[in-house]
Amino acid sequence: MKIYKGYRAIIGLEVHAELCTDTKMFCRCKTSSDDEPNSNICPVCMAFPGSLPITNTKAVELAVTAGIALNCKINCYSRFDRKNYFYPDLPKAYQITQFYHPICENGFLDIKTQDNEIFRAGITRIHLEEDAGKLFHDISTNITQIDFNRSGVPLIEIVSEPCFNNSADVVEYLKKLRSVLIYSGVSKCRMNKGEFRCDVNISVQKQDDTTLGTRTEIKNLNSFKFIQNAIDAEFIRQVDLLCEGNDVIQQTLRFDTVLCKTFPMRSKENSADYRYFPEPDLKPVIVDVSYIQNCRRALPELADARFKRYTEKYLLSDTQADALTQNKEISDYFEQCLKYTQSTKTLCDLITGEVFRLIDDKFVIGISAENLACIASFCDNAVINASTAKRLVSELWNKNLSTEQYIKDNDLEQLNDEEVIRKIVICVLEQNSKAVGDFKNGKVNAKKTIVGAVMAKSKGKANPVIVQKLVDDFLSN
Amino acid sequence: MSDLTKLDVRQIVDGIKDKQFSCAEITSEYLKKISLSSLNEYITVCKEDVISKAQKLDNSKDKNGILFGVPFCVKDNICTRGIKTTCASKMLSDFVPVGDAFCVSLLNDSGALLLGKTNMDEFAMGSTSEISFFGTVKNPINQNFSTGGSSGGSAASVSAFTSAFSLGSDTGGSIRQPSALCSVVGLKPTYSLISRNGLIAYASSLDTIGPITRTVYDSALILSVLAKHDANDSTSRASLKDTHYTLGIEDGVKGLKIGVPEDIFFDGVDEDIIKAVTSCAEILKRGGAQIVPIKLYNPEITASVYSVISCAEASSNLARYDAIRYGYCSDKKVQNLDELYCLSRSDGFGEVVKKRILFGTYVLSQEGYEKYYKKAVQIRSITSDHYRQVFSVCDCILCPTYPKVSLPLGYQDKNPYLSDIFTVFQNLCHLPAISLSVGKTTSGFPVSVQLTSNSFREDLLFKSAYFLEQYIKGGVGV
């Protein structure tokens, strides 16, 4: 809802995305998160005395790439700063981030609103920083454990303008942002692995007012659904507070997904004093114009561009193109298949129908692009019929066989010989005189039974178009 | 064989090469001297390790290291693998690093032998080496007097012949001032020339590692080994080529312009030191140099700028000592995380360290940032401009290292920051400087002077300092 009791919500987002680098932001430790706790650590990311940071140049490249994909101005000069605070998951007791001079600024992302309009969401800045470790609280033993594998992992923080007024737009923006980051190769954005995190800043103002109200920050939201619910709940809470004559207190909140309410996270502290100052151990980040141009040239095709190509060049419907581009792995697979076939529509149907159905949680596609492409081509060329094509996808799933060979070995080739089919139709008609009678008496469905019987008799191989035609011919006489 | 510990680095290398003595022999002599020392200059002595290493060197075929067989010691804020590195603090009293500092590995690779880790002011904060968890360091010249600091142990050791050379660290004068008071040669190279990797940080934009030696030549020799680019220190200067600082050291000072500040002769500076500076100017003039009057940039403001910036960076660099991953952890029962931090840090750090952390935190806080830190950074930049100007009219600045020739133990300096005025500007402006003794007072205390040059012009420092040293050795005192 956009307006409540005469108030509207002003929402800004801070998204943290883990970059696709092999090593951490300031040391050569691996970024893999699946390993044993505290197995990817070194004196630098553990902040041992005497250790110094070294900037990961791939991380810089990915930050610039993100900036280009999000229409930002890339700053040739940017710099690191120290954000100082104490917490057990922060080994140096400061985070190296970019406070004063971020690497990218003033970008935007166009999204479709609920009213089907294009809304240009402003992006204030994108900057590089390092992640902290992970804390595990065991309530039963009252012990907190720290895993420093994540300490030092490269992040970009993408800060939006406070331009959103409703939770639906926020979710659209986040989905689109995720897609851009995945397609551009910047981040894998797997939310369940914490590779894409969103903090929400929300305040309210009267409809005719321009001054910003006090904002609260909602953290630890790990799904789009919860983000949406949290925003809606907090919007109402703030407005109700103000209507009762109370003030909104600036604080950090968490969202209780069961009670559907926001609660304060920390008992004290409002705006902490981070004592930012330039990081003396690192040189500034300098990227020149040719570097930026190279990143621009290397930028992969994004989802929007693929969508356009799928609808305009391959004449797929919006829904089909959407289904294919939702997930980059699927879209990449589709692209792979296109190397072997031009039967784009059939291919699309097979993917969105069969492949989607068979695919497992780990998103492993059990049929090679070449094989699926082959099935699509054969289907369009009437070598096999549509139902055989569908069957083939399951039968060849996770098997190392060639489509062509399999079709030959299992005698799956479509029967296209009209004469042979005619004989079968005649035979079926003779054996199903009741059905024929029913049809002639007006039961239209009886024709389906006859067609089904013909298909069955031909072991599913008969060309359905020819079958339909012949059955129609016979029945109309 | 006469006392091997009296040989300087060059003589040791030559002596071992000529087979006059072995690595094991000279190392044992040093260990003996150390065991007899009452100066408390060492925190850790690597007795067994260094003997076995020395024996290995004696048995090895390759004896080509530039510092082959030379016994040295290292200030205890420089990491040494497997050897306790404490920063003279309760906070790190049991800390054992997993790797060597880059400079230590360079010295090890050159064949030098690590005797042990030296005492210092806690976390390099101080100028007397009395503020140490391991007790005060005494001056070998007179044990009722301080060595100065914070590299007091390193300076005392070289002076007392319990090492052939040592490494110290200098953030605002911590190599040069104790070298002056202990009558040895102390070099603070240009910031970024020697890697800071493995140096436990005090103030990241000011800290420099440097050699303390008995002769100027030795200083140039050690610098040649240490001045190497380190990819693990992002501020480390990109290498040009290997520089041999001993080349041209005997060239003399003809044609060099020596800047002498007009404003050094104020109340707080000892007479002997003022006389020494004047005499040295004369000596250099006799060598063909030209004396040019210059001005130091407002010393009082510079001292304040130094104090703001060094404490600010220190408050951040020392925040990692939070009792979580290493270091001292309070054994008192704590109710929550804040208490763990407070108790461990209050107990683990000494008073001076705590004061500087508090001050540093304040100048970076919302309240203090504009007033102090931001201003200090701006003035730092102006100060650098000033010295750029100065070095456009002279090659080296000649001035005192320290205003006093001696510091009795327990001396309470009314204005400790003003005593640093001759040494802090070089750290702020990334200029190299060398201190050397040029004479003695009647009570036997060393009288030292300091030469400062433009960034990366250590060659000019060595030429001038060598000239002075040799001239004075030649018998003509000051």
Chai-1 contact restraints between the chains, C-beta under 6 A:
chainA,res_idxA,chainB,res_idxB,connection_type,confidence,min_distance_angstrom,max_distance_angstrom,comment,restraint_id
A,M46,B,R325,contact,1.0,0.0,6.0,A-B,restraint_1
A,A47,B,R320,contact,1.0,0.0,6.0,A-B,restraint_2
A,P49,B,I200,contact,1.0,0.0,6.0,A-B,restraint_3
A,G50,B,C79,contact,1.0,0.0,6.0,A-B,restraint_4
A,G50,B,G198,contact,1.0,0.0,6.0,A-B,restraint_5
A,G50,B,L199,contact,1.0,0.0,6.0,A-B,restraint_6
A,G50,B,I200,contact,1.0,0.0,6.0,A-B,restraint_7
A,L52,B,N197,contact,1.0,0.0,6.0,A-B,restraint_8
A,L52,B,D233,contact,1.0,0.0,6.0,A-B,restraint_9
A,I54,B,S234,contact,1.0,0.0,6.0,A-B,restraint_10
A,R82,B,S316,contact,1.0,0.0,6.0,A-B,restraint_11
A,N84,B,S316,contact,1.0,0.0,6.0,A-B,restraint_12
A,F86,B,Y341,contact,1.0,0.0,6.0,A-B,restraint_13
A,P88,B,I324,contact,1.0,0.0,6.0,A-B,restraint_14
A,K92,B,R320,contact,1.0,0.0,6.0,A-B,restraint_15
A,A93,B,A319,contact,1.0,0.0,6.0,A-B,restraint_16
A,A93,B,R320,contact,1.0,0.0,6.0,A-B,restraint_17
A,Y94,B,S316,contact,1.0,0.0,6.0,A-B,restraint_18
A,D273,B,S365,contact,1.0,0.0,6.0,A-B,restraint_19
A,D273,B,Q366,contact,1.0,0.0,6.0,A-B,restraint_20
A,R275,B,L364,contact,1.0,0.0,6.0,A-B,restraint_21
A,R275,B,S365,contact,1.0,0.0,6.0,A-B,restraint_22
A,F277,B,L364,contact,1.0,0.0,6.0,A-B,restraint_23
A,P280,B,S204,contact,1.0,0.0,6.0,A-B,restraint_24
A,P280,B,S205,contact,1.0,0.0,6.0,A-B,restraint_25
A,D281,B,S204,contact,1.0,0.0,6.0,A-B,restraint_26
A,L282,B,S234,contact,1.0,0.0,6.0,A-B,restraint_27
A,K283,B,S234,contact,1.0,0.0,6.0,A-B,restraint_28
